[in-house]
Structure formats: C-alpha cells, structure tokens
C-alpha cells in the first residue's frame, strides 16, 4: 500500500504537453457526487463543457471508465459520446463510437431471472440490471448491507465461476470474472489516441483499484478521490476538488500548451 499525497497543482505533470497525456475518469464519486440512487445524480452543466474542452485539447484522449452502462453514461452526458468503458469494462466504446459487449449473453439471461426474484422478495433493496452486470444497492437502507452481500454471493454462485462479486459504495455488484477497469484501460492504451501516452486515472472506489495498479505499472498518474486505503499515490478530497484540478489542468494547457 502506498502513502498518498494531496494533489494541489500540476507537479507530477511538469513539462508535459496535452497531446502526451491520456485521461481516464471514473464517474460516480469522481466526476459526479454520489446520490441515493443511480438515477438521482445531478450533472452540473459545467461538467460536460469541461470534459469537451479536455477532449479537444488532448486530441481525443479522454475516456470515461465506469460501472454504469455506456447507455447510461450517454444519458447523463447527452451528445458527448466520449470513448468509454462501461460496466467495469464489460462494454467498450473506442474512438469509432461502436459499443462492444464482451462475453456470452446466456449466463446473464439466467442471472437476470434470479435477480428479479431477489428484487421481488426484498423490495427495500434496489437491484439494477445493467446488461453485463447486476448491482444490489442498499444506500437507502444501510442496515441491509449484510443481506445485500449474501444475496450477491448467492447470485454470483449460480454462474459456476463465471461471475464475481465486487463491493462498492453501498452496493454489491455481480460482474464477469474476467473484466475490470484496469483491463479496460490497458486495452484502450494499446490503441490511438491513447497509445504511447502517459495515462492518468482518477477514481474513488475499491472498484477503481485494478485501474490504479495498471496505471502505476504504466508509469502514469493514479489519483484516489476521498479517504481509504489505495494503491494510488495521489489523492483529491472530493468531486469538487476533482473539478478544480481538471480546470487547472485545462487552464495550464490552454495558456501555453504545456504543464
């Protein structure tokens, strides 16, 4: 485990040009404040504009890396259509704007049927079917954390090794065993416009730790949002601090095209 340092300036990126960087961003808890349910998040009108500016100044090397589906990301940021990894990397949209799903559909069809039964039996939990992952949210009822964990492990067990359970902020998520955010970033880094650049990843949750590790291995900059143990050597306080840092990043590029 690394000791983290508060990130307040462009120090780690001194001397870099915008076209040398590849920026990867988690969404909930990083770009957006976490809400009581996924549909309750609020998108500040300044956020899409800032992402658009960063996308332009880096030559397109900005991507969203999220547990949400890509369709849900497009709902939150209409018209933006950034390169994205959805559902922790089970979905991938690269620069050609084509969404690709990984894995066989049949195990997910069976799992959805079981998940619907769980939702009917436990209506205080929110069971969210994203297509290639299923999330059991208990933010509105934190006293149900242990129940959500047991149900997620039960559902994942139906897949005979195909699925794993990943914990997040008041959520237990069943996903494919062979996908994570780190692998998604590694794949994107093999292709233009990200290829050959210095990766930067900002995330807030345990679901982001795989990505931190990959970015660290690539010699990039990994940044943890909020508190808690992490593999990221740098830290920002909250989504507001993330916005401030991204604005500083853009302003530095815009002023002289170097950081």
Short mmCIF file of the C-alpha atoms (twelve columns), coordinates in Angstrom:
data_MODEL
# 
_entry.id   MODEL 
# 
loop_
_atom_site.group_PDB 
_atom_site.id 
_atom_site.type_symbol 
_atom_site.label_atom_id 
_atom_site.label_alt_id 
_atom_site.label_comp_id 
_atom_site.label_asym_id 
_atom_site.label_seq_id 
_atom_site.Cartn_x 
_atom_site.Cartn_y 
_atom_site.Cartn_z 
_atom_site.pdbx_PDB_model_num 
ATOM 1   C CA . UNK A 1   0.000   0.000   0.000   1 
ATOM 2   C CA . UNK A 2   1.379   3.389   -0.983  1 
ATOM 3   C CA . UNK A 3   1.355   6.526   1.108   1 
ATOM 4   C CA . UNK A 4   -0.712  9.130   -0.725  1 
ATOM 5   C CA . UNK A 5   -0.014  12.816  -1.192  1 
ATOM 6   C CA . UNK A 6   -2.611  15.536  -1.635  1 
ATOM 7   C CA . UNK A 7   -2.669  16.772  -5.214  1 
ATOM 8   C CA . UNK A 8   -2.896  20.552  -5.338  1 
ATOM 9   C CA . UNK A 9   -1.058  21.510  -8.533  1 
ATOM 10  C CA . UNK A 10  0.373   20.148  -11.777 1 
ATOM 11  C CA . UNK A 11  3.602   18.961  -10.099 1 
ATOM 12  C CA . UNK A 12  3.658   15.327  -11.334 1 
ATOM 13  C CA . UNK A 13  2.944   16.526  -14.894 1 
ATOM 14  C CA . UNK A 14  5.545   19.280  -15.063 1 
ATOM 15  C CA . UNK A 15  6.843   19.732  -18.597 1 
ATOM 16  C CA . UNK A 16  4.169   17.571  -20.225 1 
ATOM 17  C CA . UNK A 17  2.182   18.613  -23.284 1 
ATOM 18  C CA . UNK A 18  -1.547  17.955  -23.528 1 
ATOM 19  C CA . UNK A 19  -1.018  15.635  -26.504 1 
ATOM 20  C CA . UNK A 20  1.247   13.425  -24.379 1 
ATOM 21  C CA . UNK A 21  -1.478  12.568  -21.865 1 
ATOM 22  C CA . UNK A 22  -4.355  10.076  -21.767 1 
ATOM 23  C CA . UNK A 23  -7.047  10.971  -19.228 1 
ATOM 24  C CA . UNK A 24  -9.339  8.277   -17.789 1 
ATOM 25  C CA . UNK A 25  -12.134 9.259   -15.396 1 
ATOM 26  C CA . UNK A 26  -14.473 7.307   -13.147 1 
ATOM 27  C CA . UNK A 27  -17.916 8.926   -12.937 1 
ATOM 28  C CA . UNK A 28  -19.901 8.408   -9.693  1 
ATOM 29  C CA . UNK A 29  -17.954 9.745   -6.735  1 
ATOM 30  C CA . UNK A 30  -15.322 11.245  -9.040  1 
ATOM 31  C CA . UNK A 31  -16.832 13.420  -11.765 1 
ATOM 32  C CA . UNK A 32  -20.274 13.384  -10.118 1 
ATOM 33  C CA . UNK A 33  -21.321 13.396  -6.476  1 
ATOM 34  C CA . UNK A 34  -22.794 10.086  -5.341  1 
ATOM 35  C CA . UNK A 35  -26.590 10.132  -4.862  1 
ATOM 36  C CA . UNK A 36  -29.044 7.882   -3.031  1 
ATOM 37  C CA . UNK A 37  -29.802 6.013   -6.266  1 
ATOM 38  C CA . UNK A 38  -28.021 5.931   -9.646  1 
ATOM 39  C CA . UNK A 39  -30.865 7.883   -11.283 1 
ATOM 40  C CA . UNK A 40  -30.732 10.645  -8.646  1 
ATOM 41  C CA . UNK A 41  -27.292 12.019  -9.567  1 
ATOM 42  C CA . UNK A 42  -27.102 15.664  -10.602 1 
ATOM 43  C CA . UNK A 43  -24.907 16.736  -13.511 1 
ATOM 44  C CA . UNK A 44  -23.617 20.283  -13.221 1 
ATOM 45  C CA . UNK A 45  -23.956 21.953  -16.663 1 
ATOM 46  C CA . UNK A 46  -20.280 22.933  -16.426 1 
ATOM 47  C CA . UNK A 47  -19.171 19.285  -16.309 1 
ATOM 48  C CA . UNK A 48  -19.920 18.267  -19.933 1 
ATOM 49  C CA . UNK A 49  -18.358 21.517  -21.125 1 
ATOM 50  C CA . UNK A 50  -15.154 20.825  -19.171 1 
ATOM 51  C CA . UNK A 51  -14.959 17.261  -20.493 1 
ATOM 52  C CA . UNK A 52  -15.474 18.544  -24.034 1 
ATOM 53  C CA . UNK A 53  -12.644 21.056  -23.598 1 
ATOM 54  C CA . UNK A 54  -10.270 18.419  -22.223 1 
ATOM 55  C CA . UNK A 55  -11.221 16.038  -25.038 1 
ATOM 56  C CA . UNK A 56  -10.403 18.706  -27.626 1 
ATOM 57  C CA . UNK A 57  -7.130  19.854  -26.131 1 
ATOM 58  C CA . UNK A 58  -5.773  16.300  -25.725 1 
ATOM 59  C CA . UNK A 59  -6.719  15.315  -29.266 1 
ATOM 60  C CA . UNK A 60  -9.493  12.984  -28.106 1 
ATOM 61  C CA . UNK A 61  -7.601  11.150  -25.354 1 
ATOM 62  C CA . UNK A 62  -10.272 11.422  -22.642 1 
ATOM 63  C CA . UNK A 63  -12.355 8.392   -21.622 1 
ATOM 64  C CA . UNK A 64  -14.981 7.542   -19.014 1 
ATOM 65  C CA . UNK A 65  -14.297 4.334   -17.040 1 
ATOM 66  C CA . UNK A 66  -17.438 3.466   -15.108 1 
ATOM 67  C CA . UNK A 67  -19.550 0.810   -13.502 1 
ATOM 68  C CA . UNK A 68  -22.512 2.320   -15.327 1 
ATOM 69  C CA . UNK A 69  -23.549 1.082   -18.745 1 
ATOM 70  C CA . UNK A 70  -22.457 3.157   -21.724 1 
ATOM 71  C CA . UNK A 71  -26.108 3.885   -22.486 1 
ATOM 72  C CA . UNK A 72  -26.452 5.335   -19.000 1 
ATOM 73  C CA . UNK A 73  -23.320 7.453   -19.459 1 
ATOM 74  C CA . UNK A 74  -24.793 8.824   -22.678 1 
ATOM 75  C CA . UNK A 75  -28.000 9.641   -20.797 1 
ATOM 76  C CA . UNK A 76  -26.017 11.608  -18.221 1 
ATOM 77  C CA . UNK A 77  -23.876 13.383  -20.832 1 
ATOM 78  C CA . UNK A 78  -26.068 13.661  -23.953 1 
ATOM 79  C CA . UNK A 79  -24.214 14.448  -27.139 1 
ATOM 80  C CA . UNK A 80  -20.761 13.882  -25.628 1 
ATOM 81  C CA . UNK A 81  -20.163 10.213  -26.629 1 
ATOM 82  C CA . UNK A 82  -16.623 10.009  -25.230 1 
ATOM 83  C CA . UNK A 83  -14.599 6.809   -25.525 1 
ATOM 84  C CA . UNK A 84  -15.902 4.760   -22.611 1 
ATOM 85  C CA . UNK A 85  -15.603 1.523   -20.676 1 
ATOM 86  C CA . UNK A 86  -18.978 0.649   -19.168 1 
ATOM 87  C CA . UNK A 87  -19.888 -1.956  -16.574 1 
ATOM 88  C CA . UNK A 88  -16.281 -2.116  -15.347 1 
ATOM 89  C CA . UNK A 89  -15.036 -2.964  -18.840 1 
ATOM 90  C CA . UNK A 90  -17.714 -5.425  -19.986 1 
ATOM 91  C CA . UNK A 91  -18.664 -2.752  -22.543 1 
ATOM 92  C CA . UNK A 92  -16.134 -0.808  -24.559 1 
ATOM 93  C CA . UNK A 93  -16.601 2.157   -26.883 1 
ATOM 94  C CA . UNK A 94  -13.455 3.329   -28.553 1 
ATOM 95  C CA . UNK A 95  -12.991 6.217   -30.954 1 
ATOM 96  C CA . UNK A 96  -15.184 4.669   -33.656 1 
ATOM 97  C CA . UNK A 97  -18.233 5.172   -31.377 1 
ATOM 98  C CA . UNK A 98  -19.120 1.458   -31.705 1 
ATOM 99  C CA . UNK A 99  -20.230 -0.199  -28.469 1 
ATOM 100 C CA . UNK A 100 -18.862 -3.718  -27.986 1 
ATOM 101 C CA . UNK A 101 -20.121 -6.166  -25.355 1 
ATOM 102 C CA . UNK A 102 -17.934 -8.955  -24.011 1 
ATOM 103 C CA . UNK A 103 -18.982 -12.450 -23.005 1 
ATOM 104 C CA . UNK A 104 -21.866 -14.811 -23.722 1 
ATOM 105 C CA . UNK A 105 -25.410 -13.488 -23.228 1 
ATOM 106 C CA . UNK A 106 -26.957 -16.756 -21.988 1 
ATOM 107 C CA . UNK A 107 -25.462 -16.791 -18.445 1 
ATOM 108 C CA . UNK A 108 -26.668 -13.218 -17.999 1 
ATOM 109 C CA . UNK A 109 -30.183 -14.114 -19.136 1 
ATOM 110 C CA . UNK A 110 -30.339 -16.793 -16.444 1 
ATOM 111 C CA . UNK A 111 -28.866 -14.462 -13.822 1 
ATOM 112 C CA . UNK A 112 -31.403 -11.741 -14.631 1 
ATOM 113 C CA . UNK A 113 -34.248 -14.146 -13.902 1 
ATOM 114 C CA . UNK A 114 -32.768 -14.893 -10.480 1 
ATOM 115 C CA . UNK A 115 -32.131 -11.191 -9.815  1 
ATOM 116 C CA . UNK A 116 -35.780 -10.354 -10.494 1 
ATOM 117 C CA . UNK A 117 -36.786 -12.889 -7.860  1 
ATOM 118 C CA . UNK A 118 -34.420 -11.235 -5.391  1 
ATOM 119 C CA . UNK A 119 -35.921 -7.804  -6.114  1 
ATOM 120 C CA . UNK A 120 -39.467 -9.078  -5.570  1 
ATOM 121 C CA . UNK A 121 -38.502 -10.770 -2.305  1 
ATOM 122 C CA . UNK A 122 -36.538 -7.772  -0.972  1 
ATOM 123 C CA . UNK A 123 -38.195 -4.557  -2.259  1 
ATOM 124 C CA . UNK A 124 -36.153 -2.284  0.044   1 
ATOM 125 C CA . UNK A 125 -33.059 -3.203  -1.952  1 
ATOM 126 C CA . UNK A 126 -32.559 -1.751  -5.434  1 
ATOM 127 C CA . UNK A 127 -31.499 -4.437  -7.908  1 
ATOM 128 C CA . UNK A 128 -30.121 -2.795  -11.049 1 
ATOM 129 C CA . UNK A 129 -29.666 -4.827  -14.231 1 
ATOM 130 C CA . UNK A 130 -27.075 -3.091  -16.420 1 
ATOM 131 C CA . UNK A 131 -26.884 -5.794  -19.090 1 
ATOM 132 C CA . UNK A 132 -23.480 -7.292  -18.293 1 
ATOM 133 C CA . UNK A 133 -23.508 -6.632  -14.545 1 
ATOM 134 C CA . UNK A 134 -26.099 -6.611  -11.776 1 
ATOM 135 C CA . UNK A 135 -25.869 -4.248  -8.823  1 
ATOM 136 C CA . UNK A 136 -27.644 -4.595  -5.479  1 
ATOM 137 C CA . UNK A 137 -27.839 -1.114  -3.943  1 
ATOM 138 C CA . UNK A 138 -28.544 -0.531  -0.242  1 
ATOM 139 C CA . UNK A 139 -27.657 3.163   0.146   1 
ATOM 140 C CA . UNK A 140 -31.212 3.979   1.265   1 
ATOM 141 C CA . UNK A 141 -31.117 1.131   3.774   1 
ATOM 142 C CA . UNK A 142 -27.543 0.682   5.042   1 
ATOM 143 C CA . UNK A 143 -28.791 -1.766  7.668   1 
ATOM 144 C CA . UNK A 144 -29.303 -4.233  4.796   1 
ATOM 145 C CA . UNK A 145 -25.596 -4.358  3.892   1 
ATOM 146 C CA . UNK A 146 -25.101 -7.932  5.131   1 
ATOM 147 C CA . UNK A 147 -28.223 -9.118  3.317   1 
ATOM 148 C CA . UNK A 148 -27.107 -7.473  0.069   1 
ATOM 149 C CA . UNK A 149 -23.739 -9.199  0.407   1 
ATOM 150 C CA . UNK A 150 -25.293 -12.632 0.953   1 
ATOM 151 C CA . UNK A 151 -27.679 -12.229 -1.972  1 
ATOM 152 C CA . UNK A 152 -24.911 -11.050 -4.306  1 
ATOM 153 C CA . UNK A 153 -22.719 -14.019 -3.375  1 
ATOM 154 C CA . UNK A 154 -25.683 -16.348 -3.921  1 
ATOM 155 C CA . UNK A 155 -26.402 -14.902 -7.377  1 
ATOM 156 C CA . UNK A 156 -22.750 -14.971 -8.415  1 
ATOM 157 C CA . UNK A 157 -22.511 -18.584 -7.307  1 
ATOM 158 C CA . UNK A 158 -25.107 -19.553 -9.910  1 
ATOM 159 C CA . UNK A 159 -22.553 -18.796 -12.600 1 
ATOM 160 C CA . UNK A 160 -20.133 -21.580 -11.573 1 
ATOM 161 C CA . UNK A 161 -17.057 -19.363 -11.675 1 
ATOM 162 C CA . UNK A 162 -18.166 -17.016 -14.458 1 
ATOM 163 C CA . UNK A 163 -19.132 -14.236 -12.039 1 
ATOM 164 C CA . UNK A 164 -17.543 -12.452 -9.088  1 
ATOM 165 C CA . UNK A 165 -18.902 -10.001 -6.520  1 
ATOM 166 C CA . UNK A 166 -17.337 -6.571  -6.268  1 
ATOM 167 C CA . UNK A 167 -18.117 -4.240  -3.372  1 
ATOM 168 C CA . UNK A 168 -18.573 -0.506  -3.834  1 
ATOM 169 C CA . UNK A 169 -20.140 2.439   -2.018  1 
ATOM 170 C CA . UNK A 170 -23.287 0.864   -0.536  1 
ATOM 171 C CA . UNK A 171 -23.507 -1.581  -3.422  1 
ATOM 172 C CA . UNK A 172 -22.681 -5.205  -4.152  1 
ATOM 173 C CA . UNK A 173 -22.104 -5.826  -7.832  1 
ATOM 174 C CA . UNK A 174 -22.043 -9.090  -9.772  1 
ATOM 175 C CA . UNK A 175 -19.832 -8.887  -12.826 1 
ATOM 176 C CA . UNK A 176 -17.910 -11.154 -15.173 1 
ATOM 177 C CA . UNK A 177 -14.838 -12.639 -13.539 1 
ATOM 178 C CA . UNK A 178 -12.630 -11.689 -16.473 1 
ATOM 179 C CA . UNK A 179 -13.350 -7.940  -16.675 1 
ATOM 180 C CA . UNK A 180 -12.227 -4.984  -14.584 1 
ATOM 181 C CA . UNK A 181 -11.410 -1.319  -15.080 1 
ATOM 182 C CA . UNK A 182 -7.679  -1.980  -15.196 1 
ATOM 183 C CA . UNK A 183 -8.012  -4.326  -18.154 1 
ATOM 184 C CA . UNK A 184 -10.242 -1.803  -19.901 1 
ATOM 185 C CA . UNK A 185 -7.626  0.932   -19.556 1 
ATOM 186 C CA . UNK A 186 -4.844  -1.421  -20.662 1 
ATOM 187 C CA . UNK A 187 -6.806  -2.236  -23.816 1 
ATOM 188 C CA . UNK A 188 -7.504  1.423   -24.587 1 
ATOM 189 C CA . UNK A 189 -3.822  2.246   -24.092 1 
ATOM 190 C CA . UNK A 190 -2.983  -0.124  -26.959 1 
ATOM 191 C CA . UNK A 191 -4.956  1.971   -29.459 1 
ATOM 192 C CA . UNK A 192 -4.979  5.568   -30.722 1 
ATOM 193 C CA . UNK A 193 -5.430  8.212   -29.472 1 
ATOM 194 C CA . UNK A 194 -4.297  6.802   -26.102 1 
ATOM 195 C CA . UNK A 195 -1.405  4.684   -27.369 1 
ATOM 196 C CA . UNK A 196 2.059   5.883   -26.366 1 
ATOM 197 C CA . UNK A 197 0.758   8.483   -23.914 1 
ATOM 198 C CA . UNK A 198 1.092   8.901   -20.162 1 
ATOM 199 C CA . UNK A 199 -2.101  7.571   -18.541 1 
ATOM 200 C CA . UNK A 200 -3.911  9.458   -15.784 1 
ATOM 201 C CA . UNK A 201 -6.767  7.779   -13.922 1 
ATOM 202 C CA . UNK A 202 -8.969  9.363   -11.253 1 
ATOM 203 C CA . UNK A 203 -11.339 7.161   -9.228  1 
ATOM 204 C CA . UNK A 204 -12.870 6.930   -5.788  1 
ATOM 205 C CA . UNK A 205 -13.852 3.352   -5.027  1 
ATOM 206 C CA . UNK A 206 -12.456 -0.127  -4.456  1 
ATOM 207 C CA . UNK A 207 -13.702 -0.895  -7.976  1 
ATOM 208 C CA . UNK A 208 -11.025 1.518   -9.205  1 
ATOM 209 C CA . UNK A 209 -8.062  -0.190  -7.543  1 
ATOM 210 C CA . UNK A 210 -7.386  -2.503  -10.528 1 
ATOM 211 C CA . UNK A 211 -7.144  0.601   -12.709 1 
ATOM 212 C CA . UNK A 212 -4.805  2.342   -10.258 1 
ATOM 213 C CA . UNK A 213 -2.495  -0.666  -10.356 1 
ATOM 214 C CA . UNK A 214 -2.430  -0.796  -14.170 1 
ATOM 215 C CA . UNK A 215 -1.774  2.934   -14.459 1 
ATOM 216 C CA . UNK A 216 1.015   2.668   -11.866 1 
ATOM 217 C CA . UNK A 217 2.602   -0.172  -13.851 1 
ATOM 218 C CA . UNK A 218 2.491   2.005   -16.970 1 
ATOM 219 C CA . UNK A 219 4.297   4.804   -15.144 1 
ATOM 220 C CA . UNK A 220 1.216   7.021   -15.138 1 
ATOM 221 C CA . UNK A 221 -0.569  9.132   -12.558 1 
ATOM 222 C CA . UNK A 222 -3.248  7.462   -10.405 1 
ATOM 223 C CA . UNK A 223 -5.394  9.663   -8.166  1 
ATOM 224 C CA . UNK A 224 -7.741  8.494   -5.405  1 
ATOM 225 C CA . UNK A 225 -10.767 10.639  -4.542  1 
ATOM 226 C CA . UNK A 226 -11.682 10.695  -0.856  1 
ATOM 227 C CA . UNK A 227 -10.426 8.605   2.030   1 
ATOM 228 C CA . UNK A 228 -9.490  4.957   2.447   1 
ATOM 229 C CA . UNK A 229 -6.546  2.698   1.604   1 
ATOM 230 C CA . UNK A 230 -5.454  2.727   -2.022  1 
ATOM 231 C CA . UNK A 231 -2.728  1.864   -4.500  1 
ATOM 232 C CA . UNK A 232 -2.906  5.416   -5.880  1 
ATOM 233 C CA . UNK A 233 -0.017  7.637   -4.738  1 
ATOM 234 C CA . UNK A 234 -2.028  10.853  -5.168  1 
ATOM 235 C CA . UNK A 235 -5.302  11.995  -3.622  1 
ATOM 236 C CA . UNK A 236 -8.041  14.582  -4.159  1 
ATOM 237 C CA . UNK A 237 -10.604 15.392  -1.471  1 
ATOM 238 C CA . UNK A 238 -13.918 15.010  -3.336  1 
ATOM 239 C CA . UNK A 239 -15.576 15.543  -6.755  1 
ATOM 240 C CA . UNK A 240 -15.425 19.300  -6.256  1 
ATOM 241 C CA . UNK A 241 -11.641 19.046  -5.873  1 
ATOM 242 C CA . UNK A 242 -11.541 16.845  -8.992  1 
ATOM 243 C CA . UNK A 243 -13.312 19.573  -10.977 1 
ATOM 244 C CA . UNK A 244 -10.937 22.213  -9.644  1 
ATOM 245 C CA . UNK A 245 -7.915  20.123  -10.621 1 
ATOM 246 C CA . UNK A 246 -9.270  19.365  -14.095 1 
ATOM 247 C CA . UNK A 247 -9.954  23.074  -14.615 1 
ATOM 248 C CA . UNK A 248 -6.396  23.830  -13.540 1 
ATOM 249 C CA . UNK A 249 -5.146  21.160  -15.935 1 
ATOM 250 C CA . UNK A 250 -7.103  22.648  -18.826 1 
ATOM 251 C CA . UNK A 251 -6.127  26.208  -17.968 1 
ATOM 252 C CA . UNK A 252 -2.460  25.244  -17.913 1 
ATOM 253 C CA . UNK A 253 -2.731  23.587  -21.318 1 
ATOM 254 C CA . UNK A 254 -4.781  26.417  -22.742 1 
ATOM 255 C CA . UNK A 255 -2.315  29.044  -21.562 1 
ATOM 256 C CA . UNK A 256 0.850   27.607  -23.040 1 
ATOM 257 C CA . UNK A 257 0.116   24.048  -24.293 1 
ATOM 258 C CA . UNK A 258 2.434   22.604  -21.613 1 
ATOM 259 C CA . UNK A 259 2.004   21.814  -17.937 1 
# 
